[in-house]
């Protein structure tokens, strides 16, 4: 399938060259406009640099950061003939853990930058852990600034060994490594002549060729209903369709299905996209499904397969990242949003908080502060239809919303 969309997130500590790397990717893959380039060239010359400072392509926002405006996540889009890309660029500091969680939540891949001179630092562990917590299936570890260690193979190999040792504790199946210099352009888009000892692919080649077809769950069929389509027109007088986005599995006309939570069963009559009738639908397609039988279905219901449907329960076990400045205590009430449903929920238990630097579990937590990651139990007012986050990132994730202010206060992954 050509021109798939790959979403990736970049993470690293403050000066390890993230902005330069993204600038280099955009520049060498010819994804920037002439006027942007001219502005950056002029600005580099004004600063007295004898090279084009590519970090300026992404650091237009830096001045705002310096004025104390926090940029949550900056999204950038670029494309090559092989693939389209969306980059979520997130700040690296510990106080921005929640921003990282936001940027990483929809990513297929995480780029983790390591400064070749410094090796693995606290940020490396934290970002890798968050990538693993959010079940990002692919990680590319970029060992950057190789030009500053004289392109020494031994330095690179040592970092790779250390990272492999640490990452064996994480749940990430696909980790690749590449030695680069974002500033000089080594191994980013073009192969490096300074590192002939490295025989692997360039970073862009890895991004273009990483296999993402199997990142979606195509086994467990899930279709959360977003909207019931009843066009009251003469032409479509009896039409009743259910619009939404496939969250997992494959649906085809003629399939037996069950509607949760009612448990009624039917068969799929048609799958439609606009005026087109489709032979099948799978994640992440947005379609309208019609059924053979008239069943009472409303927003928030899930269409699934008879012998394989989501779990229904009122007691939910979650890993959450608390995102609000105000701390939270036990028995606080929220709105819980999950796929297309909203139910009331109450915080019943904080099992432990995680120290994301040491991965230690801290027991006896009475409240959660901003950026805390913790395992909690919630009780919902009506049963929720869910899968574990490991099984399905869509039906396994929730957000918690403050009842009074309507702010999103936490993001959660169902255990």
C-alpha positions in Angstrom: 0.0 0.0 0.0 1.7 3.2 -1.1 1.6 6.5 0.7 0.7 5.2 4.1 0.8 7.7 6.9 3.5 7.2 9.6 3.1 9.2 12.8 6.2 9.5 14.8 7.2 11.3 17.9 10.7 12.7 18.7 12.1 12.7 22.2 15.4 13.7 23.6 16.9 15.9 26.2 17.4 19.6 25.7 20.4 20.1 23.5 20.8 16.8 21.8 19.9 18.1 18.4 16.2 17.2 18.0 15.3 20.5 16.2 18.4 20.2 13.9 17.4 16.6 13.1 13.9 17.5 12.2 15.2 20.4 10.2 17.6 18.1 8.4 14.9 15.6 7.6 12.7 18.4 6.1 15.7 20.0 4.3 17.3 16.9 2.8 14.0 15.3 1.8 13.2 18.6 0.0 10.1 19.1 2.1 10.5 22.9 2.8 9.5 25.8 0.7 12.0 28.1 -0.9 11.0 31.1 1.2 11.4 29.2 4.4 14.8 28.2 3.3 15.8 31.7 2.4 14.6 33.0 5.8 16.6 30.4 7.6 19.7 31.2 5.4 19.4 34.9 6.1 18.9 34.3 9.8 21.9 32.0 10.0 24.1 34.6 8.2 22.9 37.3 10.6 24.0 35.2 13.5 27.4 34.9 11.9 27.2 31.1 11.2 29.1 29.7 8.3 26.5 27.0 7.8 22.7 26.9 7.5 21.3 26.5 11.0 18.5 23.9 10.3 17.2 24.0 13.8 15.7 27.4 12.9 13.2 25.6 10.8 11.6 24.1 13.9 12.7 26.7 16.5 10.4 29.4 15.3 8.5 28.5 18.5 11.6 28.7 20.8 11.2 32.4 21.3 7.6 31.8 22.6 8.9 29.1 24.9 11.5 31.5 26.3 8.7 33.9 27.1 7.1 31.2 29.3 4.5 30.1 26.8 4.5 26.3 26.9 4.0 24.8 23.5 2.3 21.5 24.1 3.2 19.5 21.1 4.2 20.9 17.7 3.0 18.8 14.8 4.8 18.9 11.5 3.9 17.2 8.2 6.2 16.1 5.4 6.0 13.6 2.6 8.4 11.6 0.4 7.3 9.6 -2.7 7.1 6.5 -0.4 5.2 7.8 2.6 3.5 10.7 4.4 4.7 11.6 7.9 3.4 13.5 10.8 6.0 14.4 13.4 5.0 15.2 17.0 7.7 17.2 18.5 7.5 17.2 22.3 9.5 19.1 24.9 12.0 16.9 26.7 11.9 18.2 30.4 10.4 16.2 33.2 7.8 18.8 33.8 6.5 18.1 30.3 5.8 14.4 30.8 2.1 15.0 30.0 3.0 16.7 26.7 5.1 13.6 25.8 2.2 11.3 26.6 0.0 13.5 24.3 2.4 13.4 21.4 3.1 9.7 21.8 -0.4 8.5 22.2 -1.1 8.2 18.4 2.4 7.5 17.2 3.5 4.3 15.4 7.2 5.1 16.1 9.4 7.0 18.5 12.7 8.5 17.6 14.9 8.7 20.7 18.0 10.9 20.4 21.1 10.3 22.3 24.1 12.7 22.3 27.1 10.5 21.4 29.3 12.5 23.8 27.0 12.0 26.8 25.5 8.5 26.2 22.4 7.4 28.0 21.0 10.0 30.3 17.9 10.2 32.6 15.8 11.5 29.7 16.7 8.5 27.6 15.2 6.1 30.2 12.2 8.3 30.8 11.3 8.7 27.1 11.9 5.0 26.3 9.7 4.0 29.3 6.9 6.3 28.1 7.1 4.9 24.6 6.9 1.4 26.1 4.0 2.4 28.4 2.1 3.8 25.5 2.8 0.6 23.5 4.5 2.4 20.6 5.5 -0.6 18.5 8.7 0.8 17.0 11.7 2.7 18.3 14.6 4.2 16.4 17.5 5.2 18.6 19.5 7.9 16.8 23.0 8.3 18.2 23.6 12.0 17.2 26.6 14.3 17.1 28.9 11.5 15.8 30.9 14.3 14.2 31.9 15.5 17.7 33.4 12.1 18.6 35.3 11.8 15.3 32.7 9.3 13.9 34.2 6.7 16.3 32.6 3.2 15.9 33.5 2.2 19.5 31.5 5.1 21.0 28.4 4.1 19.0 28.7 0.4 19.8 29.0 1.1 23.5 25.8 3.2 23.5 24.0 0.5 21.5 25.1 -2.2 24.0 24.0 -0.1 27.0 20.6 0.7 25.4 20.0 -2.9 24.6 20.7 -3.9 28.2 18.3 -1.4 29.5 15.6 -1.9 26.9 15.3 -5.6 27.6 13.1 -4.5 30.5 10.7 -2.6 28.2 7.9 -4.0 26.1 9.0 -2.8 22.7 9.6 -5.5 20.1 11.2 -3.5 17.3 14.2 -1.3 18.1 16.7 -0.1 15.5 19.8 2.0 15.9 21.5 4.5 13.6 24.6 6.7 14.1 24.0 10.2 12.7 25.1 13.7 12.6 22.0 15.9 12.1 24.2 19.0 11.7 26.4 17.5 9.0 23.6 15.4 7.5 25.3 12.0 8.1 22.9 9.0 7.7 19.8 11.2 8.1 18.6 11.2 4.5 21.9 10.6 2.7 24.5 7.9 3.6 27.5 9.0 5.5 30.9 8.9 3.9 32.4 9.4 7.4 31.1 6.2 8.8 31.8 3.5 6.3 31.9 1.0 9.2 28.1 1.4 9.5 26.3 -0.9 7.1 22.7 -0.3 8.1 20.1 2.0 6.5 19.8 5.7 6.8 17.2 7.2 9.2 14.8 8.3 6.4 15.0 4.8 4.8 14.1 3.3 8.2 11.1 5.7 8.5 10.0 4.9 4.9 10.3 1.1 5.3 9.3 0.3 8.9 6.4 -2.2 8.7 3.3 -0.6 10.2 0.5 -2.6 8.6 0.3 -4.9 11.6 0.3 -2.1 14.2 -3.5 -2.1 14.1 -5.3 -5.0 15.7 -6.9 -6.8 12.7 -8.1 -9.8 14.8 -10.6 -8.4 17.3 -13.4 -6.6 15.5 -14.5 -3.4 17.1 -16.7 -0.7 15.7 -17.7 2.1 18.2 -20.9 3.8 16.8 -20.3 7.5 16.6 -23.5 8.6 14.9 -26.8 7.0 13.7 -27.5 8.1 10.2 -31.2 8.7 9.4 -31.6 10.9 6.3 -35.3 11.8 6.4 -35.6 12.0 2.6 -37.9 10.3 0.1 -34.9 8.7 -1.6 -33.5 7.1 1.5 -36.7 6.8 3.5 -35.8 3.5 5.3 -32.1 4.0 5.5 -30.6 3.5 8.9 -26.8 3.4 9.1 -24.2 3.5 11.8 -21.3 5.8 11.2 -18.0 5.5 13.0 -14.3 4.6 12.8 -13.2 0.9 12.8 -11.1 0.4 16.0 -10.0 -3.1 15.2 -10.6 -6.2 13.1 -12.1 -6.5 9.7 -15.8 -6.2 8.8 -17.4 -7.5 5.6 -21.0 -7.6 4.3 -22.6 -10.8 5.5 -20.6 -11.0 8.7 -22.5 -12.0 11.9 -22.2 -9.3 14.5 -23.3 -8.6 18.0 -24.2 -5.1 19.4 -22.9 -4.3 22.8 -24.1 -3.7 25.5 -27.6 -4.9 24.5 -26.2 -8.3 23.1 -28.6 -8.2 20.1 -27.2 -10.0 17.0 -27.6 -9.3 13.3 -25.7 -9.5 10.0 -23.9 -6.7 8.2 -25.9 -5.7 5.1 -23.6 -3.1 3.6 -20.5 -1.1 4.4 -20.5 2.3 2.8 -18.1 5.2 2.4 -19.8 8.2 0.8 -21.8 6.7 -2.1 -19.4 3.8 -2.5 -20.2 0.3 -1.2 -17.1 -1.4 0.2 -16.2 -5.1 0.3 -14.4 -4.7 3.7 -13.5 -2.2 6.3 -10.6 -2.3 8.8 -8.8 0.1 11.2 -8.5 3.1 10.9 -11.2 3.5 8.2 -14.2 5.7 8.8 -17.4 4.1 7.3 -21.1 3.6 7.7 -22.4 0.1 8.4 -26.0 -1.0 7.8 -27.5 -4.1 9.4 -30.1 -6.7 8.2 -32.3 -6.2 11.3 -33.8 -3.1 13.0 -32.0 -3.0 16.3 -32.0 -0.1 18.8 -28.5 1.2 18.6 -27.2 4.5 19.8 -23.9 6.5 20.0 -21.4 4.7 22.3 -22.6 1.2 21.4 -20.0 -1.1 19.9 -20.5 -3.5 17.0 -18.3 -6.6 17.4 -18.2 -10.3 16.4 -20.4 -12.8 18.3 -17.6 -14.9 19.9 -15.2 -12.1 20.4 -16.5 -9.0 22.0 -15.1 -6.4 24.4 -15.2 -6.9 28.1 -18.0 -5.1 30.0 -17.3 -4.0 33.5 -17.8 -1.1 36.0 -14.5 -1.6 37.8 -11.7 -0.3 35.6 -8.0 -0.9 36.2 -5.8 1.9 34.6 -2.4 3.3 34.2 -2.9 7.1 34.0 -0.8 10.2 33.5 -2.3 13.0 35.6 -2.2 16.2 33.5 -3.8 18.9 35.6 -2.1 21.5 37.8 -4.6 20.7 40.6 -3.7 17.4 42.4 -6.4 14.7 42.7 -7.6 12.8 45.8 -9.6 9.6 46.2 -13.3 9.6 45.6 -13.0 12.5 43.1 -15.7 12.2 40.4 -15.0 12.6 36.6 -16.6 12.2 33.2 -14.8 9.3 31.6 -14.6 9.4 27.8 -13.9 6.2 26.0 -14.2 5.7 22.2 -17.6 7.4 21.5 -19.0 7.0 25.0 -19.1 9.2 28.1 -19.9 7.9 31.5 -19.5 9.2 35.1 -16.6 7.6 37.1 -15.1 7.9 40.5 -11.5 7.4 41.7 -11.6 4.4 44.0 -8.0 3.5 44.6 -4.4 4.6 43.8 -2.5 1.4 43.8 0.9 2.9 43.3 2.8 5.8 41.6 5.7 5.1 39.3 9.0 6.8 39.6 9.7 7.1 35.9 13.4 7.5 36.4 14.0 4.4 38.4 10.8 2.5 37.4 10.2 1.9 41.1 6.7 1.5 42.4 5.8 4.0 45.2 3.0 2.7 47.4 0.7 4.5 49.8 0.0 7.4 47.5 -2.9 9.6 48.7 -3.1 11.9 45.8 -1.7 12.5 42.3 0.2 15.6 41.2 0.7 16.9 37.7 2.8 14.6 35.4 2.5 11.7 37.8 2.1 8.3 36.3 0.1 5.9 38.4 -1.9 2.7 38.5 -5.5 3.4 39.7 -8.9 1.8 40.0 -12.0 3.6 38.8 -15.7 2.7 39.3 -18.0 3.8 36.4 -21.8 4.5 36.7 -22.6 2.2 33.7 -20.5 -0.7 32.5 -17.8 0.2 30.0 -17.1 -1.9 26.9 -13.3 -2.1 26.7 -10.2 -4.1 25.8 -6.8 -3.9 27.4 -4.6 -1.2 26.0 -2.1 -3.8 25.0 -4.7 -5.5 22.9 -6.1 -2.4 21.3 -4.8 1.2 21.7 -8.2 2.6 20.7 -10.7 0.6 22.8 -8.1 0.4 25.6 -7.6 4.1 26.2 -9.7 6.7 28.1 -9.5 10.4 29.1 -10.8 11.8 32.3 -12.6 15.1 32.2 -13.2 17.4 35.2 -17.0 17.7 35.9 -16.9 21.3 36.8 -14.4 22.9 34.4 -14.7 20.4 31.5 -10.8 20.3 31.3 -9.1 17.0 30.3 -7.3 16.1 33.5 -5.8 12.7 32.7 -5.1 10.2 30.0 -5.4 6.5 30.8 -4.5 3.1 29.5 -6.7 0.2 30.6 -4.7 -2.7 32.2 
